[in-house]
């Protein structure tokens, strides 16, 4: 069965170029040129991947992605944008996108990223057991993006959720700052800031305040570990 891709792109030539290439690659493609229409179509939950331009009429790409995530839709999202600065890429990932590709781009690179994101979508759809993660009394529902501990729901932002999911997938293991920078922030270098430590601090407070035992541990000189100890 062909995987379904939604392209939300207001530039007709770019949308046509993407649709033609992805159709030839074996995907079923639907296009629209407005952020509001994109949100409506994405909400149907029938797509394996959403490719969205950042600057869209009606509703900009980042707002559309944020609304998609707020609705509990976990379809992978690839943002395309001519805005290539690090801050712009960070904003895209914070909004809930899974990947961010800067224009101009080669179709070969786009195709490789699409394949990786569709594989992720397939894994979630084909194995229900992988849609939930648990560490001790901490439970993470990857489909609804709801986190709870001891039966109490813990509200998290998109970046906090992605960070927790990454830690949970490596539960009991030490996760380094470099690993988190590459996976969560898409940095392949150390920007020389304490962005990881700040987010870890916020996440730890949400996961541990009011609970009797710690669950997010600092491994001095190495990184962090999500685990129930003792």
Buried (B, 14 or more C-beta within 10 A) or exposed (E): EEBBBBBBBBBEEBBEBBBEBBEEBEBBBEBBBBBBBBBEBBBEEEBBBBBBBBBBEBBBBBBBBBBBBEEEBBBBBBBBBEBEEEEBBBBBBBBBBBBBBBEEEEBEEBBEBBBEBBEBBEEBEEEEEEBBBEBBBBBBBBEEBBBBBEEEEBEBBBBBBBBBBBBBBBBEBEBEBBBBBEBBBBBEEEEEEEBBEEBBEBBBEBBBEEBEEBBBBBEEEEBBBBBBEE
